[in-house]
């Protein structure tokens, strides 16, 4: 929720880049697929990093590129005036696959137990589902809660950089491990916050 509030500022910064990409003939769907590719490679590197800080750093950079291109596709579509329900649907599908690639790559890589990893990815997917479910119920897309997708991605990028500098465990977990735990707890709290919001809206 914190970083999502900065969306208008990020949009102003990214719009000139989006216009140049659109003028160069790059389609929004191509950008969406590119963002998915970066997420898949990121998860692959996290999985095979075997606690290699350099691979973790590169994976974090790929997460940043995933975030960048994920923001670009919508901006390009609006600039070209070709935004559509199909494009919005594809964007949401790719975002969910990206979340799975990145987060599963980290916990399959051994930075936390599979039980913690599964609890985290369930929380992430539930949070995202509830946001779109609000939209399906004609309540508007809802981004509320303590931790949204933008927050998750920033946490992953920052923890990857910190891990590159400091790999020692802190109370049994590395920085990456604690990041997954924080995202897991935050995502489930966010899911309940969204459930409460949607339930209240439906009763009004």
C-alpha positions in Angstrom: 0.0 0.0 0.0 2.9 2.4 0.8 4.6 2.2 -2.6 1.3 1.9 -4.5 0.5 5.4 -3.2 3.5 6.6 -5.3 1.9 5.3 -8.5 1.0 8.8 -9.8 4.6 10.0 -9.3 6.0 6.9 -11.0 3.6 7.3 -13.9 4.8 10.9 -14.6 8.4 9.6 -14.7 7.7 6.6 -16.9 5.2 8.1 -19.3 7.9 9.7 -21.6 9.7 6.4 -21.8 6.4 4.6 -22.6 5.6 7.1 -25.4 9.0 6.5 -27.0 8.5 2.7 -26.9 5.0 3.1 -28.4 6.4 5.3 -31.2 9.0 2.7 -31.9 6.2 0.2 -32.6 6.5 -1.9 -29.4 3.2 -3.4 -28.4 1.8 -3.6 -24.9 1.5 -7.4 -25.1 5.1 -7.7 -26.1 6.1 -5.7 -23.1 3.9 -7.8 -20.9 5.5 -11.0 -22.1 9.0 -9.5 -21.6 8.1 -8.7 -18.0 7.1 -12.4 -17.5 10.4 -13.5 -19.1 12.4 -11.4 -16.6 10.3 -12.9 -13.7 10.9 -16.4 -14.9 14.7 -15.9 -15.2 14.7 -14.2 -11.8 13.1 -17.2 -10.2 15.5 -19.5 -12.0 18.5 -17.6 -10.6 17.1 -17.5 -7.1 16.5 -21.3 -7.3 20.0 -22.1 -8.6 21.9 -19.4 -6.6 22.8 -22.0 -3.8 23.4 -19.0 -1.6 25.6 -17.3 -4.2 25.3 -13.6 -3.5 26.1 -12.5 -7.0 23.3 -14.6 -8.5 20.9 -13.2 -5.9 21.9 -9.7 -6.9 21.4 -10.4 -10.6 18.0 -12.0 -9.7 17.1 -8.9 -7.9 17.9 -6.8 -10.9 15.7 -9.0 -13.0 12.9 -8.4 -10.5 13.4 -4.6 -11.0 13.2 -5.1 -14.8 10.0 -7.1 -14.3 8.5 -4.3 -12.3 9.6 -1.7 -14.9 8.1 -3.5 -17.9 5.0 -4.4 -15.9 4.4 -0.7 -15.5 5.2 0.0 -19.1 2.5 -2.2 -20.8 -0.4 -0.3 -19.4 1.1 3.1 -20.1 1.8 2.2 -23.7 -1.8 0.8 -24.2 -3.3 4.0 -22.8 -1.0 6.2 -24.9 -2.0 4.3 -28.1 -5.6 4.3 -26.9 -5.8 0.5 -27.3 -6.4 -0.4 -23.6 -8.9 -3.3 -23.5 -10.4 -5.9 -21.2 -8.3 -8.6 -22.9 -5.1 -6.6 -22.2 -6.1 -6.1 -18.6 -6.8 -9.8 -18.2 -3.4 -10.7 -19.7 -1.7 -8.3 -17.4 -3.2 -9.8 -14.3 -2.4 -13.4 -15.4 1.2 -12.5 -16.1 1.5 -10.7 -12.7 0.3 -13.9 -10.9 2.7 -16.1 -12.8 5.5 -13.6 -12.1 4.7 -13.7 -8.4 4.9 -17.5 -8.5 8.2 -17.6 -10.4 9.9 -15.1 -8.1 8.7 -16.2 -4.7 8.8 -19.9 -5.4 12.3 -19.5 -6.9 13.4 -18.1 -3.5 11.9 -20.7 -1.2 12.7 -23.6 -3.6 16.3 -22.3 -3.4 16.4 -23.1 0.2 16.2 -19.7 1.9 13.2 -20.8 3.9 11.4 -24.1 4.5 8.8 -25.2 1.9 6.1 -24.8 4.5 6.8 -21.1 5.0 7.2 -20.7 1.3 3.8 -22.3 0.5 2.1 -20.2 3.3 3.6 -17.1 1.7 2.6 -17.8 -1.9 -0.9 -18.6 -0.8 -1.1 -15.3 1.0 0.2 -13.5 -2.1 -2.3 -15.1 -4.4 -5.2 -14.6 -2.1 -4.3 -10.9 -1.7 -4.2 -10.4 -5.5 -7.4 -12.5 -6.0 -9.3 -10.3 -3.5 -8.2 -7.2 -5.3 -9.6 -8.4 -8.6 -12.7 -9.9 -6.9 -13.7 -6.5 -5.7 -13.5 -5.4 -9.3 -15.6 -8.4 -10.4 -18.2 -7.4 -7.8 -18.3 -3.9 -9.4 -16.7 -2.3 -6.3 -13.6 -1.2 -8.3 -10.1 -2.6 -8.2 -9.0 -2.5 -4.6 -5.3 -2.0 -3.6 -5.8 -1.6 0.1 -3.9 -3.3 2.9 -0.5 -3.1 4.4 1.4 -4.9 1.6 0.5 -4.9 -2.1 2.4 -6.1 -5.1 4.6 -3.0 -5.4 5.6 -3.4 -1.7 6.4 -7.0 -2.3 8.6 -6.3 -5.3 10.5 -3.5 -3.5 11.1 -5.8 -0.5 12.5 -8.5 -2.8 14.7 -6.1 -4.6 16.1 -4.5 -1.4 16.6 -7.8 0.4 18.5 -9.1 -2.7 20.9 -6.1 -2.5 21.3 -6.5 1.2 22.0 -10.2 0.9 24.7 -9.5 -1.7 26.5 -7.5 1.1 25.5 -9.6 4.1 24.8 -13.3 3.9 25.0 -14.3 7.6 21.9 -15.7 9.2 19.9 -13.5 11.6 18.1 -15.7 14.2 18.2 -18.6 11.8 17.3 -17.0 8.5 19.1 -14.9 5.9 17.8 -11.5 4.8 16.1 -13.3 1.9 14.5 -15.8 4.3 13.2 -13.0 6.6 11.8 -11.2 3.6 9.7 -14.2 2.6 8.4 -14.5 6.1 7.5 -10.8 6.3 5.8 -10.9 2.9 3.9 -14.0 4.0 2.6 -12.5 7.2 1.9 -9.1 5.6 0.0 -10.8 2.7 -2.3 -12.7 5.0 -3.0 -9.6 7.0 -3.7 -7.7 3.8 -6.0 -10.5 2.6 -8.1 -10.1 5.8 -8.1 -6.3 5.4 -9.4 -6.7 1.9 -12.0 -9.3 3.0 -13.3 -6.8 5.6 -13.4 -3.9 3.2 -15.2 -5.9 0.5 -17.7 -7.3 3.0 -18.4 -3.8 4.3 -18.9 -2.4 0.8 -21.3 -5.2 -0.1 -23.4 -4.5 2.9 -23.8 -0.8 2.1 
